[in-house]
Amino acid sequence: MARYYPTDDAPFRGRLPDVQPDFAAAREDFLYHLADDKHRADDTLRAYWTDLDDLLWWAEKRGKVVLRLTHDDLRSYLTLQRRRGYSHGTIRRRLTAFRGFYSFLLREGTIAEVPTAGLIVRARTSTRGKRDA
């Protein structure tokens, strides 16, 4: 069961969405698990909150439910992040947040499989600034 605290009592807490309440509850449980059991820093929790929030609104725009996203859905999301110019580090952190979130849901029995399995974030390669030897 999700714990809901006022924003001031949870350093990672943002606005609770009016959509996908099952996702909102699962995100709360996941972040409190990270805070209480894993002792993650407040900055990490805030970043994961934001990452999961971004995924929620991406899914909403496409008529998808975050708790039922597929491997292909998440690959499309990450591809869009790259096209929008997000840094390699930001995209990697988001994938890390999603892996943790979906693994947590699997352990809790909320989902049957983890859609992040096999997803990787490749660094961009650029030849700009390199000289031939």
N, CA and C atoms as a LAMMPS dump frame, in Angstrom:
ITEM: TIMESTEP
0
ITEM: NUMBER OF ATOMS
399
ITEM: BOX BOUNDS ff ff ff
-5.0000000000000000e+02 5.0000000000000000e+02
-5.0000000000000000e+02 5.0000000000000000e+02
-5.0000000000000000e+02 5.0000000000000000e+02
ITEM: ATOMS id mol type element x y z
1 1 1 N 0.843 -1.183 0
2 1 2 C 0 0 0
3 1 3 C 0.887 1.245 0
4 2 1 N 0.585 2.167 -0.843
5 2 2 C 1.392 3.379 -0.965
6 2 3 C 1.196 4.294 0.237
7 3 1 N 2.289 4.939 0.617
8 3 2 C 2.228 5.952 1.664
9 3 3 C 2.213 7.302 0.985
10 4 1 N 1.315 8.14 1.396
11 4 2 C 1.245 9.481 0.832
12 4 3 C 1.496 10.494 1.925
13 5 1 N 2.506 11.293 1.706
14 5 2 C 2.859 12.325 2.667
15 5 3 C 2.76 13.674 1.981
16 6 1 N 2.557 14.719 2.735
17 6 2 C 2.598 16.053 2.128
18 6 3 C 3.962 16.303 1.497
19 7 1 N 3.989 17.144 0.505
20 7 2 C 5.207 17.432 -0.249
21 7 3 C 6.371 17.773 0.664
22 8 1 N 6.144 18.544 1.703
23 8 2 C 7.236 18.966 2.576
24 8 3 C 7.868 17.809 3.339
25 9 1 N 7.138 16.725 3.535
26 9 2 C 7.664 15.596 4.295
27 9 3 C 8.438 14.596 3.445
28 10 1 N 8.33 14.702 2.14
29 10 2 C 9.044 13.786 1.263
30 10 3 C 9.913 14.612 0.324
31 11 1 N 11.23 14.579 0.515
32 11 2 C 12.112 15.446 -0.264
33 11 3 C 12.076 15.199 -1.759
34 12 1 N 11.606 14.023 -2.197
35 12 2 C 11.568 13.735 -3.624
36 12 3 C 10.207 14.023 -4.229
37 13 1 N 9.256 14.359 -3.415
38 13 2 C 7.858 14.42 -3.831
39 13 3 C 7.554 15.595 -4.736
40 14 1 N 6.912 15.32 -5.814
41 14 2 C 6.374 16.331 -6.709
42 14 3 C 4.86 16.281 -6.653
43 15 1 N 4.231 16.838 -7.648
44 15 2 C 2.768 16.839 -7.702
45 15 3 C 2.282 15.439 -8.076
46 16 1 N 1.316 14.928 -7.322
47 16 2 C 0.734 13.64 -7.681
48 16 3 C -0.162 13.836 -8.897
49 17 1 N -0.024 12.992 -9.9
50 17 2 C -0.844 13.148 -11.1
51 17 3 C -2.285 12.722 -10.852
52 18 1 N -3.172 13.263 -11.658
53 18 2 C -4.574 12.88 -11.588
54 18 3 C -4.852 11.676 -12.468
55 19 1 N -3.834 11.206 -13.16
56 19 2 C -3.981 10.081 -14.079
57 19 3 C -3.177 8.895 -13.575
58 20 1 N -3.556 7.722 -13.988
59 20 2 C -2.859 6.484 -13.666
60 20 3 C -2.532 6.35 -12.177
61 21 1 N -3.566 6.287 -11.345
62 21 2 C -3.327 6.206 -9.895
63 21 3 C -2.537 4.973 -9.472
64 22 1 N -2.638 3.863 -10.207
65 22 2 C -1.849 2.677 -9.863
66 22 3 C -0.358 2.962 -10.038
67 23 1 N -0.034 3.706 -11.095
68 23 2 C 1.358 4.109 -11.304
69 23 3 C 1.819 5.024 -10.179
70 24 1 N 0.987 6.002 -9.824
71 24 2 C 1.36 6.956 -8.769
72 24 3 C 1.654 6.219 -7.464
73 25 1 N 0.816 5.249 -7.125
74 25 2 C 1.019 4.478 -5.894
75 25 3 C 2.297 3.642 -5.982
76 26 1 N 2.529 3.031 -7.147
77 26 2 C 3.727 2.204 -7.323
78 26 3 C 4.988 3.06 -7.251
79 27 1 N 4.93 4.249 -7.832
80 27 2 C 6.098 5.142 -7.784
81 27 3 C 6.388 5.549 -6.344
82 28 1 N 5.35 5.868 -5.598
83 28 2 C 5.536 6.214 -4.183
84 28 3 C 6.211 5.066 -3.438
85 29 1 N 5.688 3.86 -3.624
86 29 2 C 6.252 2.7 -2.93
87 29 3 C 7.713 2.483 -3.316
88 30 1 N 8.011 2.601 -4.6
89 30 2 C 9.374 2.42 -5.085
90 30 3 C 10.318 3.451 -4.476
91 31 1 N 9.929 4.705 -4.486
92 31 2 C 10.808 5.751 -3.97
93 31 3 C 10.989 5.65 -2.454
94 32 1 N 9.927 5.278 -1.733
95 32 2 C 10.097 5.074 -0.293
96 32 3 C 10.974 3.863 -0.014
97 33 1 N 10.882 2.841 -0.859
98 33 2 C 11.781 1.689 -0.736
99 33 3 C 13.231 2.15 -0.897
100 34 1 N 13.484 2.974 -1.912
101 34 2 C 14.847 3.477 -2.126
102 34 3 C 15.314 4.344 -0.964
103 35 1 N 14.42 5.145 -0.43
104 35 2 C 14.785 6.038 0.675
105 35 3 C 15.001 5.253 1.971
106 36 1 N 14.053 4.394 2.308
107 36 2 C 14.076 3.701 3.596
108 36 3 C 15.018 2.5 3.624
109 37 1 N 14.988 1.683 2.571
110 37 2 C 15.753 0.438 2.574
111 37 3 C 17.132 0.569 1.935
112 38 1 N 17.226 1.405 0.934
113 38 2 C 18.485 1.542 0.197
114 38 3 C 19.249 2.81 0.562
115 39 1 N 18.629 3.68 1.336
116 39 2 C 19.256 4.918 1.814
117 39 3 C 19.806 5.786 0.677
118 40 1 N 19.022 5.9 -0.392
119 40 2 C 19.434 6.735 -1.525
120 40 3 C 19.331 8.211 -1.144
121 41 1 N 20.178 9.018 -1.757
122 41 2 C 20.22 10.455 -1.479
123 41 3 C 18.963 11.141 -1.997
124 42 1 N 18.605 12.242 -1.349
125 42 2 C 17.426 13.008 -1.756
126 42 3 C 17.518 13.451 -3.212
127 43 1 N 18.705 13.832 -3.655
128 43 2 C 18.86 14.264 -5.05
129 43 3 C 18.57 13.118 -6.017
130 44 1 N 18.977 11.921 -5.676
131 44 2 C 18.689 10.754 -6.511
132 44 3 C 17.19 10.507 -6.553
133 45 1 N 16.544 10.587 -5.403
134 45 2 C 15.1 10.351 -5.342
135 45 3 C 14.34 11.392 -6.157
136 46 1 N 14.76 12.648 -6.06
137 46 2 C 14.118 13.7 -6.858
138 46 3 C 14.307 13.46 -8.348
139 47 1 N 15.51 13.06 -8.735
140 47 2 C 15.79 12.791 -10.15
141 47 3 C 14.943 11.618 -10.646
142 48 1 N 14.841 10.558 -9.866
143 48 2 C 14.033 9.409 -10.266
144 48 3 C 12.561 9.787 -10.342
145 49 1 N 12.094 10.605 -9.394
146 49 2 C 10.703 11.082 -9.434
147 49 3 C 10.454 11.78 -10.769
148 50 1 N 11.349 12.683 -11.126
149 50 2 C 11.212 13.448 -12.365
150 50 3 C 11.286 12.532 -13.58
151 51 1 N 12.197 11.579 -13.568
152 51 2 C 12.334 10.647 -14.681
153 51 3 C 11.06 9.831 -14.872
154 52 1 N 10.519 9.324 -13.789
155 52 2 C 9.292 8.543 -13.875
156 52 3 C 8.1 9.417 -14.254
157 53 1 N 8.106 10.662 -13.803
158 53 2 C 7.051 11.602 -14.171
159 53 3 C 7.087 11.869 -15.682
160 54 1 N 8.285 12.045 -16.224
161 54 2 C 8.423 12.268 -17.66
162 54 3 C 7.909 11.061 -18.439
163 55 1 N 8.219 9.865 -17.97
164 55 2 C 7.724 8.65 -18.613
165 55 3 C 6.201 8.587 -18.56
166 56 1 N 5.627 8.979 -17.427
167 56 2 C 4.172 8.991 -17.296
168 56 3 C 3.54 9.882 -18.364
169 57 1 N 4.034 11.09 -18.516
170 57 2 C 3.413 12.016 -19.461
171 57 3 C 3.683 11.61 -20.899
172 58 1 N 4.816 10.976 -21.169
173 58 2 C 5.073 10.415 -22.487
174 58 3 C 4.032 9.339 -22.791
175 59 1 N 3.813 8.443 -21.822
176 59 2 C 2.836 7.362 -21.997
177 59 3 C 1.417 7.92 -22.157
178 60 1 N 1.078 8.898 -21.344
179 60 2 C -0.263 9.495 -21.419
180 60 3 C -0.546 10.062 -22.807
181 61 1 N 0.425 10.765 -23.375
182 61 2 C 0.241 11.355 -24.71
183 61 3 C -0.017 10.284 -25.768
184 62 1 N 0.413 9.071 -25.508
185 62 2 C 0.272 7.988 -26.473
186 62 3 C -0.825 7 -26.088
187 63 1 N -1.565 7.323 -25.035
188 63 2 C -2.659 6.451 -24.599
189 63 3 C -2.184 5.138 -24.004
190 64 1 N -1.01 5.151 -23.382
191 64 2 C -0.434 3.941 -22.8
192 64 3 C -0.418 4.027 -21.284
193 65 1 N -0.381 2.879 -20.648
194 65 2 C -0.325 2.768 -19.195
195 65 3 C 1.106 2.412 -18.804
196 66 1 N 1.693 3.184 -17.929
197 66 2 C 3.098 2.982 -17.555
198 66 3 C 3.35 1.574 -17.023
199 67 1 N 2.426 1.032 -16.266
200 67 2 C 2.634 -0.291 -15.688
201 67 3 C 2.523 -1.4 -16.729
202 68 1 N 2.122 -1.044 -17.954
203 68 2 C 2.006 -2.042 -19.021
204 68 3 C 2.864 -1.688 -20.242
205 69 1 N 3.852 -0.833 -20.058
206 69 2 C 4.728 -0.498 -21.173
207 69 3 C 5.559 -1.71 -21.563
208 70 1 N 5.869 -1.798 -22.832
209 70 2 C 6.656 -2.919 -23.356
210 70 3 C 8.103 -2.485 -23.581
211 71 1 N 8.907 -3.461 -23.91
212 71 2 C 10.297 -3.212 -24.27
213 71 3 C 10.361 -2.216 -25.429
214 72 1 N 9.543 -2.421 -26.443
215 72 2 C 9.529 -1.526 -27.606
216 72 3 C 9.075 -0.122 -27.234
217 73 1 N 8.113 -0.011 -26.315
218 73 2 C 7.669 1.315 -25.85
219 73 3 C 8.838 2.064 -25.215
220 74 1 N 9.553 1.386 -24.343
221 74 2 C 10.661 2.04 -23.649
222 74 3 C 11.809 2.364 -24.603
223 75 1 N 12.029 1.52 -25.572
224 75 2 C 13.056 1.817 -26.573
225 75 3 C 12.658 3.069 -27.365
226 76 1 N 11.374 3.196 -27.692
227 76 2 C 10.892 4.392 -28.394
228 76 3 C 11.063 5.636 -27.537
229 77 1 N 10.776 5.507 -26.254
230 77 2 C 10.948 6.632 -25.334
231 77 3 C 12.417 7.087 -25.305
232 78 1 N 13.326 6.134 -25.158
233 78 2 C 14.75 6.47 -25.087
234 78 3 C 15.254 7.071 -26.395
235 79 1 N 14.751 6.572 -27.515
236 79 2 C 15.114 7.131 -28.816
237 79 3 C 14.663 8.587 -28.914
238 80 1 N 13.474 8.86 -28.436
239 80 2 C 12.971 10.242 -28.438
240 80 3 C 13.841 11.135 -27.564
241 81 1 N 14.3 10.629 -26.441
242 81 2 C 15.173 11.413 -25.562
243 81 3 C 16.454 11.8 -26.292
244 82 1 N 17.011 10.84 -27.039
245 82 2 C 18.22 11.103 -27.818
246 82 3 C 17.962 12.18 -28.867
247 83 1 N 16.84 12.032 -29.593
248 83 2 C 16.505 13.007 -30.635
249 83 3 C 16.285 14.399 -30.063
250 84 1 N 15.79 14.466 -28.855
251 84 2 C 15.551 15.763 -28.219
252 84 3 C 16.829 16.376 -27.652
253 85 1 N 17.92 15.653 -27.721
254 85 2 C 19.204 16.211 -27.322
255 85 3 C 19.564 16.055 -25.855
256 86 1 N 18.87 15.17 -25.148
257 86 2 C 19.251 14.935 -23.751
258 86 3 C 20.642 14.32 -23.705
259 87 1 N 21.371 14.628 -22.661
260 87 2 C 22.735 14.116 -22.535
261 87 3 C 22.723 12.603 -22.328
262 88 1 N 23.837 12.004 -22.68
263 88 2 C 24.016 10.561 -22.485
264 88 3 C 23.797 10.2 -21.01
265 89 1 N 24.337 11.024 -20.111
266 89 2 C 24.196 10.77 -18.676
267 89 3 C 22.751 10.815 -18.208
268 90 1 N 21.989 11.759 -18.713
269 90 2 C 20.576 11.869 -18.334
270 90 3 C 19.792 10.655 -18.819
271 91 1 N 20.034 10.26 -20.043
272 91 2 C 19.315 9.115 -20.599
273 91 3 C 19.691 7.841 -19.852
274 92 1 N 20.966 7.683 -19.509
275 92 2 C 21.398 6.512 -18.723
276 92 3 C 20.747 6.499 -17.346
277 93 1 N 20.692 7.683 -16.694
278 93 2 C 20.057 7.746 -15.376
279 93 3 C 18.582 7.368 -15.49
280 94 1 N 17.911 7.856 -16.527
281 94 2 C 16.498 7.517 -16.702
282 94 3 C 16.325 6.02 -16.879
283 95 1 N 17.153 5.412 -17.693
284 95 2 C 17.049 3.962 -17.869
285 95 3 C 17.329 3.24 -16.553
286 96 1 N 18.284 3.72 -15.793
287 96 2 C 18.569 3.132 -14.475
288 96 3 C 17.354 3.244 -13.561
289 97 1 N 16.708 4.397 -13.564
290 97 2 C 15.493 4.59 -12.761
291 97 3 C 14.401 3.624 -13.203
292 98 1 N 14.224 3.472 -14.51
293 98 2 C 13.179 2.587 -15.027
294 98 3 C 13.489 1.13 -14.709
295 99 1 N 14.756 0.757 -14.827
296 99 2 C 15.136 -0.621 -14.478
297 99 3 C 14.814 -0.916 -13.021
298 100 1 N 15.211 0.008 -12.153
299 100 2 C 14.927 -0.175 -10.733
300 100 3 C 13.443 -0.233 -10.449
301 101 1 N 12.679 0.662 -11.075
302 101 2 C 11.237 0.724 -10.874
303 101 3 C 10.566 -0.578 -11.303
304 102 1 N 10.855 -1.027 -12.515
305 102 2 C 10.205 -2.237 -13.012
306 102 3 C 10.699 -3.49 -12.28
307 103 1 N 11.953 -3.521 -11.86
308 103 2 C 12.439 -4.657 -11.062
309 103 3 C 11.73 -4.7 -9.715
310 104 1 N 11.524 -3.531 -9.117
311 104 2 C 10.779 -3.436 -7.865
312 104 3 C 9.363 -3.968 -8.059
313 105 1 N 8.716 -3.56 -9.15
314 105 2 C 7.343 -4.016 -9.419
315 105 3 C 7.283 -5.525 -9.632
316 106 1 N 8.301 -6.082 -10.261
317 106 2 C 8.367 -7.527 -10.456
318 106 3 C 8.473 -8.242 -9.109
319 107 1 N 9.368 -7.755 -8.24
320 107 2 C 9.52 -8.356 -6.906
321 107 3 C 8.238 -8.253 -6.088
322 108 1 N 7.504 -7.157 -6.287
323 108 2 C 6.255 -6.952 -5.55
324 108 3 C 5.094 -7.741 -6.148
325 109 1 N 5.299 -8.332 -7.31
326 109 2 C 4.241 -9.106 -7.953
327 109 3 C 3.255 -8.26 -8.749
328 110 1 N 3.6 -7.01 -9.005
329 110 2 C 2.709 -6.102 -9.737
330 110 3 C 2.762 -6.359 -11.233
331 111 1 N 3.924 -6.746 -11.743
332 111 2 C 4.09 -7.056 -13.164
333 111 3 C 4.717 -8.432 -13.309
334 112 1 N 4.567 -9.032 -14.5
335 112 2 C 5.068 -10.39 -14.729
336 112 3 C 6.452 -10.407 -15.359
337 113 1 N 6.825 -9.331 -16.068
338 113 2 C 8.151 -9.279 -16.674
339 113 3 C 8.635 -7.84 -16.724
340 114 1 N 9.95 -7.713 -16.764
341 114 2 C 10.584 -6.398 -16.751
342 114 3 C 10.804 -5.932 -18.199
343 115 1 N 10.163 -4.836 -18.607
344 115 2 C 10.294 -4.386 -19.997
345 115 3 C 11.633 -3.732 -20.327
346 116 1 N 12.464 -3.49 -19.337
347 116 2 C 13.754 -2.846 -19.588
348 116 3 C 14.854 -3.845 -19.938
349 117 1 N 14.548 -5.135 -19.842
350 117 2 C 15.57 -6.16 -20.108
351 117 3 C 16.147 -5.966 -21.506
352 118 1 N 17.479 -5.938 -21.562
353 118 2 C 18.167 -5.823 -22.838
354 118 3 C 18.314 -4.415 -23.382
355 119 1 N 17.715 -3.429 -22.735
356 119 2 C 17.857 -2.052 -23.204
357 119 3 C 19.207 -1.504 -22.776
358 120 1 N 19.88 -0.842 -23.692
359 120 2 C 21.149 -0.192 -23.38
360 120 3 C 21.137 1.208 -23.972
361 121 1 N 21.968 2.045 -23.429
362 121 2 C 22.12 3.404 -23.949
363 121 3 C 23.538 3.513 -24.466
364 122 1 N 23.644 3.639 -25.749
365 122 2 C 24.957 3.775 -26.37
366 122 3 C 25.378 5.238 -26.355
367 123 1 N 26.65 5.449 -26.097
368 123 2 C 27.18 6.807 -26.156
369 123 3 C 27.22 7.246 -27.609
370 124 1 N 26.961 8.507 -27.82
371 124 2 C 27.071 9.054 -29.17
372 124 3 C 28.535 9.075 -29.564
373 125 1 N 28.789 8.727 -30.791
374 125 2 C 30.155 8.822 -31.277
375 125 3 C 30.226 9.974 -32.254
376 126 1 N 31.255 10.715 -32.141
377 126 2 C 31.421 11.88 -32.992
378 126 3 C 32.845 11.934 -33.493
379 127 1 N 32.987 12.319 -34.735
380 127 2 C 34.329 12.484 -35.283
381 127 3 C 34.711 13.954 -35.292
382 128 1 N 33.81 14.799 -34.828
383 128 2 C 34.088 16.228 -34.789
384 128 3 C 35.307 16.495 -33.897
385 129 1 N 36.229 17.26 -34.398
386 129 2 C 37.398 17.637 -33.611
387 129 3 C 38.537 16.645 -33.659
388 130 1 N 38.318 15.479 -34.284
389 130 2 C 39.374 14.481 -34.367
390 130 3 C 40.172 14.711 -35.643
391 131 1 N 41.462 14.479 -35.553
392 131 2 C 42.331 14.633 -36.713
393 131 3 C 42.886 13.288 -37.135
394 132 1 N 43.161 13.198 -38.402
395 132 2 C 43.833 11.985 -38.895
396 132 3 C 45.29 12.042 -38.449
397 133 1 N 45.796 10.91 -38.046
398 133 2 C 47.186 10.858 -37.57
399 133 3 C 48.157 10.688 -38.705
